[in-house]
């Protein structure tokens, strides 16, 4: 399985949708229900995460960064990470 690909998918409590794509960038909308996990994966590009709603724990490089509405976090490509939701959350992935 290629951990670098997020397809339009819906798994119990998690929905990932591509909302904008060009030759150089893509924007994904992720919806994650309270107490659900977005499993460990990587991104093929440097990425900006933008929280639109809710509160999440972003787990990366043995750290947990707590992010809430309107907060952002940038991370490098090919670094494993995962997300858990404190409450129903929506966030953008821009890469």
MDAnalysis code that builds the backbone (N, CA, C; Angstrom):
import MDAnalysis as mda
import numpy as np

u = mda.Universe.empty(285, n_residues=95, atom_resindex=np.repeat(np.arange(95), 3), trajectory=True)
u.add_TopologyAttr("name", ["N", "CA", "C"] * 95)
u.add_TopologyAttr("resid", np.arange(1, 96))
u.add_TopologyAttr("resname", ["UNK", "UNK", "UNK", "UNK", "UNK", "UNK", "UNK", "UNK", "UNK", "UNK", "UNK", "UNK", "UNK", "UNK", "UNK", "UNK", "UNK", "UNK", "UNK", "UNK", "UNK", "UNK", "UNK", "UNK", "UNK", "UNK", "UNK", "UNK", "UNK", "UNK", "UNK", "UNK", "UNK", "UNK", "UNK", "UNK", "UNK", "UNK", "UNK", "UNK", "UNK", "UNK", "UNK", "UNK", "UNK", "UNK", "UNK", "UNK", "UNK", "UNK", "UNK", "UNK", "UNK", "UNK", "UNK", "UNK", "UNK", "UNK", "UNK", "UNK", "UNK", "UNK", "UNK", "UNK", "UNK", "UNK", "UNK", "UNK", "UNK", "UNK", "UNK", "UNK", "UNK", "UNK", "UNK", "UNK", "UNK", "UNK", "UNK", "UNK", "UNK", "UNK", "UNK", "UNK", "UNK", "UNK", "UNK", "UNK", "UNK", "UNK", "UNK", "UNK", "UNK", "UNK", "UNK"])
u.atoms.positions = np.array([
    [0.843, -1.189, 0.000],
    [0.000, 0.000, 0.000],
    [0.883, 1.246, 0.000],
    [0.552, 2.204, -0.838],
    [1.301, 3.452, -0.901],
    [0.732, 4.417, 0.132],
    [1.533, 4.751, 1.153],
    [1.080, 5.644, 2.224],
    [1.023, 7.094, 1.772],
    [1.483, 7.397, 0.561],
    [1.519, 8.776, 0.087],
    [0.256, 9.192, -0.654],
    [-0.668, 8.311, -0.807],
    [-1.848, 8.636, -1.606],
    [-3.087, 8.688, -0.715],
    [-3.785, 9.815, -0.759],
    [-5.088, 9.913, -0.112],
    [-6.114, 9.966, -1.231],
    [-6.951, 8.979, -1.295],
    [-8.005, 8.934, -2.301],
    [-9.285, 9.448, -1.669],
    [-10.248, 9.774, -2.517],
    [-11.538, 10.131, -1.941],
    [-12.048, 8.886, -1.264],
    [-12.201, 8.978, 0.021],
    [-12.557, 7.794, 0.772],
    [-13.350, 8.172, 2.015],
    [-14.126, 7.238, 2.451],
    [-14.833, 7.418, 3.717],
    [-14.697, 6.122, 4.499],
    [-14.105, 6.235, 5.668],
    [-13.939, 5.128, 6.591],
    [-14.669, 5.573, 7.847],
    [-15.162, 4.655, 8.604],
    [-15.928, 4.999, 9.805],
    [-15.279, 6.145, 10.585],
    [-15.926, 7.300, 10.575],
    [-15.455, 8.456, 11.317],
    [-14.454, 9.340, 10.605],
    [-14.044, 8.940, 9.402],
    [-13.041, 9.688, 8.635],
    [-13.497, 9.821, 7.189],
    [-13.451, 11.048, 6.675],
    [-13.759, 11.271, 5.266],
    [-12.692, 12.186, 4.695],
    [-12.092, 11.776, 3.583],
    [-11.082, 12.579, 2.890],
    [-11.561, 12.823, 1.472],
    [-11.577, 14.098, 1.060],
    [-12.043, 14.461, -0.278],
    [-11.091, 15.457, -0.909],
    [-10.709, 15.205, -2.161],
    [-9.946, 16.206, -2.907],
    [-10.926, 17.297, -3.308],
    [-10.590, 18.549, -3.000],
    [-11.495, 19.634, -3.375],
    [-10.893, 20.553, -4.426],
    [-9.574, 20.456, -4.636],
    [-8.926, 21.303, -5.635],
    [-7.604, 20.650, -6.029],
    [-7.349, 20.561, -7.335],
    [-6.108, 19.968, -7.812],
    [-5.605, 20.728, -9.033],
    [-4.298, 21.010, -9.052],
    [-3.632, 21.547, -10.241],
    [-2.429, 20.648, -10.511],
    [-1.616, 21.018, -11.485],
    [-0.413, 20.242, -11.770],
    [0.584, 20.278, -10.609],
    [0.543, 21.341, -9.807],
    [1.551, 21.493, -8.758],
    [1.017, 21.384, -7.325],
    [-0.282, 21.520, -7.119],
    [-0.836, 21.464, -5.765],
    [-2.156, 20.714, -5.726],
    [-2.491, 20.306, -4.514],
    [-3.824, 19.758, -4.279],
    [-4.268, 20.178, -2.890],
    [-5.575, 20.303, -2.742],
    [-6.169, 20.639, -1.460],
    [-7.174, 19.549, -1.120],
    [-7.030, 19.026, 0.093],
    [-7.913, 17.973, 0.577],
    [-8.699, 18.493, 1.769],
    [-9.954, 18.097, 1.864],
    [-10.772, 18.386, 3.031],
    [-10.912, 17.086, 3.810],
    [-10.479, 17.115, 5.058],
    [-10.565, 15.946, 5.920],
    [-11.595, 16.216, 7.010],
    [-12.517, 15.299, 7.184],
    [-13.496, 15.355, 8.259],
    [-13.220, 14.170, 9.171],
    [-13.029, 14.453, 10.450],
    [-12.690, 13.416, 11.418],
    [-13.602, 13.562, 12.629],
    [-14.342, 12.511, 12.936],
    [-15.274, 12.549, 14.065],
    [-14.534, 12.436, 15.401],
    [-15.180, 12.917, 16.444],
    [-14.630, 12.883, 17.794],
    [-14.111, 11.483, 18.137],
    [-12.902, 11.448, 18.710],
    [-12.245, 10.227, 19.176],
    [-11.838, 9.265, 18.064],
    [-11.928, 9.688, 16.807],
    [-11.514, 8.834, 15.690],
    [-10.073, 9.129, 15.319],
    [-9.465, 8.189, 14.618],
    [-8.066, 8.248, 14.237],
    [-7.920, 8.308, 12.727],
    [-7.080, 9.217, 12.246],
    [-6.607, 9.203, 10.868],
    [-5.272, 8.476, 10.966],
    [-5.221, 7.220, 10.513],
    [-4.044, 6.372, 10.767],
    [-2.741, 6.947, 10.215],
    [-1.651, 6.370, 10.659],
    [-0.312, 6.788, 10.255],
    [-0.167, 6.737, 8.736],
    [0.371, 7.839, 8.193],
    [0.595, 7.966, 6.760],
    [1.673, 9.025, 6.534],
    [2.028, 9.270, 5.287],
    [2.982, 10.320, 4.928],
    [2.389, 11.167, 3.823],
    [3.018, 12.300, 3.563],
    [2.625, 13.181, 2.469],
    [3.770, 13.229, 1.461],
    [3.455, 13.248, 0.169],
    [4.505, 13.290, -0.844],
    [5.128, 14.673, -1.016],
    [4.554, 15.681, -0.360],
    [5.045, 17.060, -0.492],
    [5.009, 17.753, 0.866],
    [5.771, 18.825, 1.003],
    [5.640, 19.684, 2.173],
    [4.184, 20.128, 2.235],
    [3.617, 20.128, 3.432],
    [2.171, 20.289, 3.586],
    [1.821, 21.344, 4.627],
    [0.751, 22.084, 4.343],
    [0.155, 23.006, 5.296],
    [-1.175, 22.405, 5.743],
    [-1.342, 22.238, 7.042],
    [-2.588, 21.765, 7.628],
    [-3.283, 22.977, 8.234],
    [-4.565, 23.169, 7.928],
    [-5.353, 24.297, 8.424],
    [-6.623, 23.748, 9.079],
    [-6.775, 23.967, 10.373],
    [-7.962, 23.481, 11.073],
    [-9.104, 24.467, 10.844],
    [-10.213, 23.963, 10.326],
    [-11.392, 24.788, 10.067],
    [-12.407, 24.712, 11.205],
    [-12.464, 23.556, 11.854],
    [-13.471, 23.315, 12.897],
    [-12.935, 22.244, 13.831],
    [-13.212, 22.393, 15.116],
    [-12.879, 21.355, 16.075],
    [-11.514, 21.507, 16.707],
    [-10.985, 20.365, 17.160],
    [-9.694, 20.335, 17.848],
    [-9.081, 18.962, 17.616],
    [-7.801, 18.942, 17.223],
    [-7.129, 17.683, 16.901],
    [-5.784, 17.571, 17.616],
    [-5.343, 16.348, 17.762],
    [-3.966, 16.056, 18.142],
    [-3.260, 15.605, 16.872],
    [-2.199, 16.311, 16.524],
    [-1.395, 15.972, 15.354],
    [-0.117, 15.333, 15.872],
    [0.061, 14.051, 15.601],
    [1.193, 13.280, 16.115],
    [2.247, 13.162, 15.018],
    [3.438, 13.706, 15.285],
    [4.518, 13.684, 14.303],
    [5.858, 13.728, 15.032],
    [6.812, 12.944, 14.562],
    [8.174, 12.931, 15.101],
    [8.205, 12.874, 16.630],
    [7.471, 11.934, 17.188],
    [7.419, 11.727, 18.644],
    [6.923, 12.941, 19.425],
    [6.141, 13.814, 18.770],
    [5.525, 14.975, 19.422],
    [4.028, 14.931, 19.162],
    [3.283, 15.579, 20.031],
    [1.856, 15.786, 19.807],
    [1.604, 17.280, 19.821],
    [1.083, 17.780, 18.706],
    [0.752, 19.196, 18.589],
    [-0.769, 19.300, 18.631],
    [-1.289, 20.063, 19.588],
    [-2.735, 20.259, 19.691],
    [-3.097, 21.474, 18.847],
    [-4.027, 21.262, 17.919],
    [-4.456, 22.333, 17.009],
    [-5.967, 22.495, 17.086],
    [-6.421, 23.742, 17.138],
    [-7.846, 24.054, 17.183],
    [-8.198, 24.971, 16.005],
    [-9.467, 25.309, 15.928],
    [-9.998, 26.134, 14.836],
    [-9.086, 27.325, 14.524],
    [-8.774, 27.491, 13.239],
    [-7.972, 28.564, 12.654],
    [-6.477, 28.425, 12.902],
    [-6.054, 27.360, 13.538],
    [-4.617, 27.155, 13.719],
    [-4.053, 26.350, 12.548],
    [-2.757, 26.535, 12.305],
    [-2.095, 25.874, 11.185],
    [-0.824, 25.180, 11.652],
    [-0.366, 24.255, 10.819],
    [0.898, 23.578, 11.080],
    [1.464, 23.133, 9.735],
    [2.763, 23.367, 9.530],
    [3.435, 22.949, 8.310],
    [4.400, 21.822, 8.641],
    [4.445, 20.822, 7.756],
    [5.367, 19.704, 7.968],
    [5.953, 19.245, 6.638],
    [7.095, 18.594, 6.739],
    [7.853, 18.179, 5.560],
    [7.299, 16.886, 4.950],
    [7.645, 16.648, 3.709],
    [7.199, 15.445, 3.009],
    [7.842, 14.197, 3.618],
    [7.183, 13.088, 3.402],
    [7.669, 11.759, 3.772],
    [7.917, 11.552, 5.262],
    [7.275, 12.357, 6.106],
    [7.386, 12.182, 7.556],
    [6.079, 11.540, 8.044],
    [6.187, 10.388, 8.697],
    [4.990, 9.715, 9.190],
    [4.284, 10.560, 10.250],
    [2.968, 10.566, 10.169],
    [2.151, 11.305, 11.130],
    [0.763, 10.675, 11.194],
    [0.030, 11.029, 12.239],
    [-1.357, 10.596, 12.383],
    [-2.126, 11.670, 13.136],
    [-3.446, 11.586, 13.075],
    [-4.298, 12.604, 13.695],
    [-5.401, 11.917, 14.489],
    [-5.682, 12.454, 15.679],
    [-6.857, 12.047, 16.446],
    [-7.675, 13.301, 16.749],
    [-8.987, 13.121, 16.852],
    [-9.878, 14.265, 17.061],
    [-10.391, 14.319, 18.495],
    [-10.270, 15.502, 19.118],
    [-10.860, 15.730, 20.447],
    [-12.372, 15.876, 20.332],
    [-12.801, 16.485, 19.224],
    [-14.221, 16.631, 18.929],
    [-14.359, 16.610, 17.417],
    [-15.578, 16.575, 16.914],
    [-15.772, 16.552, 15.465],
    [-14.960, 17.684, 14.839],
    [-14.148, 17.349, 13.833],
    [-13.210, 18.314, 13.270],
    [-13.183, 18.260, 11.760],
    [-12.810, 19.405, 11.169],
    [-12.572, 19.514, 9.732],
    [-11.271, 20.278, 9.547],
    [-10.446, 19.798, 8.617],
    [-9.215, 20.507, 8.332],
    [-8.823, 20.345, 6.876],
    [-8.082, 21.337, 6.395],
    [-7.565, 21.301, 5.040],
    [-6.139, 20.806, 5.052],
    [-5.789, 20.067, 4.022],
    [-4.424, 19.668, 3.731],
    [-4.092, 20.323, 2.402],
    [-3.121, 21.221, 2.412],
    [-2.725, 21.930, 1.194],
    [-1.273, 21.537, 0.915],
    [-1.075, 20.888, -0.229],
    [0.264, 20.404, -0.563],
    [0.534, 20.460, -2.043],
])
